[in-house]
Amino acid sequence: MKNHRISLPLLSALLLLVAATSVTGQRVISMNIAVAQEGNTAIDPGDYFGVPELNSVVTNWNNESWHIEALRWDDGSDSTVGMDVAFRNDRNFFGPGYINTPLNYGVPHYAGTPFEPGTGLDFYNLDENFPEGYFVIVYVTGFRNPPAAAGFVTNGRQRFYYQAPSDNQTQLTPETLIRTEVMQDPGAGNYPEAHYAVFGGPDAPFTTPFLSIRIGHISGGGVSLGGVQIVSAGDPPDPEPGWAGYDIDEEGFVDTGNAFLGRLWVDTGVDWVFSMHPQQWIYTESALIEPGEGGWFFTFDSARLQPSEILEDWWFSEALGTWVTSRGETMGSGPEWVYAIDLSD
């Protein structure tokens, strides 16, 4: 970045900001019904669990049993996926072999439990966090003795049937997980033993913002929902080429025109650009810029925009060669959110 007059302290601060806010590359959100990190209800934060063939064996499981606004990604950073619950007040354990897995602890759903709101989990903001789509692994559990609990799990459109496995004593591992793929009620005595069901898949992803999972009882003791993994259906889509509709040259510069933001140095992974005319970093998201119209940006030193002629709430910026307006009460005396009109040809 020669001749861009970028100070090392400022560059370091910007890189730290990017590292703190980036969510690129996270692939799985894992939710285990638990009492926070309490005892045998939780999956240890550093331990891995998931379905190997679905690439969901990850760490940083969320151990929650109530409403939460920001579930954690598998790399430990926060997503904006939120979760609401539809639970009875009682909880139970389902087998010592399930300790440190999503099958050990949950909310029993019995014959007399209403199906709605019933026992389940509701997720939202999924489309914002999985632009490439997602599929869902639901971990099902329940009482074994006697007889084995049988039930189904549904996303509102599909149902998968299962019964609690006979062995709840041997330590369950990802390699010994059993999947149910039975979607029609097989009748008494025919329910397959299973630990999980899968809704959607890498080749049939969901793209909706909302997801609801419910558990239903058929026979035996209580059945339960133990946890959910929401898995990316593929790599995130590549960003659109260029920046805000402008081409980026080989040196990283964008020319927005002589009567707009002028010449900028940009990094497509960062929401900070270096404006060559006022010689300072400005903050703007590419979505806030509309070529031919204008756009919002934040400047730490609005005096460098060289505001001169004043026309009601508008100032003419000598540095940018266009009219600007501000959300603040003053212009040219400090940091401001500024809107610039694109008057370029």
N, C-alpha and C positions, 0 to 999 in steps of 0.2 A: 504494500500500500504506500509506495514512495510518493512523496510530494502531496500527500493528502492531509498533512498537518494533523494527524491523530495522535494525541498524547498517550503514552503507555498506561498511566493511571486510569484514564477514561476508558481505554480499550479493555483493561482488566475488569473494570466495573461493569461494562456492558456484557462481557463474556460471562461473568458471574450471574447477571440478570437472566441471560439466555438459559444457562444451565439450570437455574431455579424454576423457570417457567415452561421449559420444553416438555412435551409429552410424546415426542416422536419415538416410535419403536416399541412401545408397550403393546403386549399382545393378549394378555389374559387378566380378567378380574375374577377372583375366587372368593366366595362367601361361605363361611361355615357358621351355622347357628351355634352360638356359644354365649357364655357369660363373660364377655370381654376376654381377658387372658386367664380366667379363673380355672384352676385345677385341670381335671380331665375333660372339660368341655371344649377346650381350645385346641387348635393346631399350633404348635410352636412356630414362632415367626420365621425361624431359620430352616424349618423342615419343608421338604418337598412332598407334594401329593398331586395326583391327577391321573388321567388316562394316557398311557404311553403312546398308543397309536393315533391319538388325537392331538398330540403335542401339547398337552395341558399339564404336564408334571412340572409344577412351579412352586416357588416359595411365596412368602408375603401374603398368606391367606388373611382375609378379613374375618375376625371373630366377633360377630355381632348378633344381637337378638332384638334389636329395636330399630327405630328410624335412623337413617344416616344420609347425609347429603353428599358425601365425597368418598366413595369406595376406593381403596388403594389398588393400583396396578401391581403386576407381578414384580416390577423392579423397585417397588416401595414408594413411588411417587403417587400423588393424589390424582384421580380422575375427577370428572364432574358427573359421573354416574351416581344417582341417588337410589335409595331403597326404602320402601315402606313395607310394613309387615301386616299380616292378617293372622293373628295367633290367639289361641287360648292362653290362659295364665300359667297352666302347669307345664312342666318340662320333665324329661326323663332320660335315663341312660339305656342303651340298647345292647350292650355287650362289651366285655373287657377287651375282646379282640379288635374293637373299633377305636381304641384310644389313639389320639393324635390323627384321626381321620374325620371326615365330615359325616360319618354314620354313627358316631358314638352318642350324640346328644341331640335332642330335638323336641318338638311339640307333638304329642300324640293326637291323632285324629281317630275318634271312635265312631261307632255306628250312629250315635245320637248327635255327633258334632255337625252343626249346619255347614253345608258346603260353601255357602257365601255368607259372610266374608270368609268363613272357614279357616283353613290352615294353609298359608302360602306366603309368597314374597312377590312384591311388585317393584320393578326397576324402571327408571326413566333416564332421559338424556342419552340413550344408547346410540342414536344416529350421529350425534355430535362426536362421540368418542370412538365409534367404529364406522368411519366413512366407507370402508371397504366391505361392510356387512359383518355379521357375527352368527355363530351358532351356540347352542346352550347344552351343557351337561348338567343333569339334575341327579343328585345323590339321594336315593330313597332308602329308608330303613324302617324298623318297627320291632314289635315284640315277637319273640320266637315261641314261647311256651305258654300253655298249650291251647289251641293249635297255633300254627304259624299265622301271623297276621297277613292278610291279602288285601291288596288295594290297587289303585291306579294313580298316575301322575299326569297332569294335563297342562297345556299352555292355552287352553280355551278352544283349540281347533283339533288337536290330536291327543289321544290317550295311549299310554303304555301301561300294561298290567304287570304285576309282580307279586311275589310273596317274600317275606323275610327269610334269608338263607338259614340253613340248619346249623351252620357252624359260625357262632359268634364269639368263640373262645380263642381260636388261632389268630395271631396278629394279621390284620388285613394290610396288604401292600398294593401298590399300583398294578403289579403283575398278576394279582389274583382277583382283580375286580371282575364282576360278572355283569354283562349288559342285558337288559330286556329289549327285545324288538317286537314283542307281541302287542298288536294294536287292536285286536278284537278280543272281547271277553271269552276266555277259553272255558269258563265254567268251573265249578267246584272241583278241587283236586288236581287241576291242570295249570295252576298259576306258576310261572317260571320263577325260580329263585333268581334274585338280581340285586345289584348294588346301585345301578344307575341306568338312566335313559338319556337319549340324545335327541334334541329337537333341532331340525335343520342340519346343516353340515357345510364343509368348505365349498361344495359345489351347489348348495341350495341355501344360501345365507339369508338371514333376516336383515331388513334395513329399517324397520320401524323404530320409533323413539321409545316405545313402551313394551314391557314384557311382564306378563303375569303368569305365575306358576302356582298351581293348587294341587293338593293331595286329596284323594278320596278313599274311603274305607269300604271294603266289601265283606270280609269275614275275619274271624279270629280276634286277636287283641288289636291294639291301636297301631296304625301305620304312621309314618312320619316322614317329613321332608328334612334332610340333614344338611344340605348345602347346594350351592349352584356355582358353576363356572361359566362365564361368558367369554367365548374364545373368538378372536379375530378370524374371519374367513379367508384372509390372505394378507398380502402386504398392503399397507396404506397406499392409496392412489398417488401417482407422481403429481407434484404440484404443476400448475400451469406454467409453461415457459415464460420467461420474462418477469417483469415486475409491474403489477397494476395495469397491464395492457401495453406496457412499453418494452421495447427490446433492450437487452443488456449487452453491452459490447464486451470484447475479450478481456478488458481490464476491470470489468465490474461497474462501468458507468452507465447511467440512464440519462437521456436527454428528454426532459418533459416539456421543453419549449422555452422560449425567451420571455414569455409572459405567463409563467406559472411557477413551478418550483425550481426551474432552471436545471442545471446539471447536478446529478446526484451520484454518489457512490453507494451501492446497495449490496447487501448480503441477503439472499432470499431466505435464509434461515433465521433472520433477525429482524425485529420490527423497529430498528433504528437505521437511519440513512444519514450520510454526510452530505450536507448541502454546500456546494462549492461557492455560491455567491455570498451568502452571509457567513461562510466559513464556520459552521457549527453542526453538531449532531442534532437531528430532529427525530422525534418519535412519530411514526404513523404506521398503521396497518394498511396493507395494500387494498383491503376491502373498503377503506375510507376514501380512496382516491378514484375519481371517475374522469378519465381523459375527456377533454372537451367541456367538462362541467366545472370541476374543482375538487377540493378535498380538505379534510381536517388533518392537522398535525400539531404536535406539541413542541414548543421551543423553550429552552431554558433562558435564552436571552433575546427577548423580542426586540430589543433596541437594535440588534444587528440586521433586522429586516428593514431598517431605515424608514420607518413610517413618516410620511410628510403630510400631504394634503389630507384634510379630514372632511368627510362628507357624512354627516350624521353618525352612524355607527361603523362607518367604513374608513379605512386608511389606505393610502397608496404606498406600497412597499417599493422603495427605490432599488433594493437589492434583488427583488424578484420580478419587478416590472409589472406588477398586477395589483389589483385591489384585494385587501384582506379585511376580515372582521374577527373580533375576538369574543370569547365568552366572558372574559374578565372586564373589570371596570376601566382599566387603563391599558395603554399600548406603548411599548418601548421602555418599560421600566422593570422588566423581570420575566419570569416564566409565564407562558400563556398557551392555552389552546387557541389555535388560529385556523380560520377557514380562508383559503385562497381561491380566487376565481381563475379558471383556466381561460385566458384570453389568447392563447397561442393559435396560430393559423392551422 
